[in-house]
Amino acid sequence: MDQKGLVRAVAERTTLSREESADITRAALEGLAEQLSEGEARRLATDLPESLAEGVYAPRRRKQGAHPVRVNDFIRQLSERTGLNDEDTRAGIGAVLAALREELGEDDYRHLIGQLPSGYTGLVEAAG
């Protein structure tokens, strides 16, 4: 998976510009990784291009288990971080997850989504 391809996939699934798609892609990946267990964040980072993997698996002070965040709280956090409205942020997160679903193996994607609250699946389904 390369960064340009991932950003392009997000832009194609949303009404976001390439720049906005790049911003939400990076923010979503970093925010998702913060919710994952240490091992799952490491696994995700190995499937990403180096430029994105650095932010996903940056050294953190946290326990090894997952630390999920409710979907609406995550949308609000990323909206504040990126400057996008909640609707665009929701679509962007869903597009990132949908692109990951296509790019990761079935097992890797299932592990990732399995550590997140069930509402995240709805974002993926809405993104197509």
Secondary structure as UniProt FT lines:
FT   HELIX           3..13
FT   HELIX           18..35
FT   HELIX           38..46
FT   HELIX           50..56
FT   HELIX           71..82
FT   HELIX           86..103
FT   HELIX           106..114
FT   HELIX           119..127
//
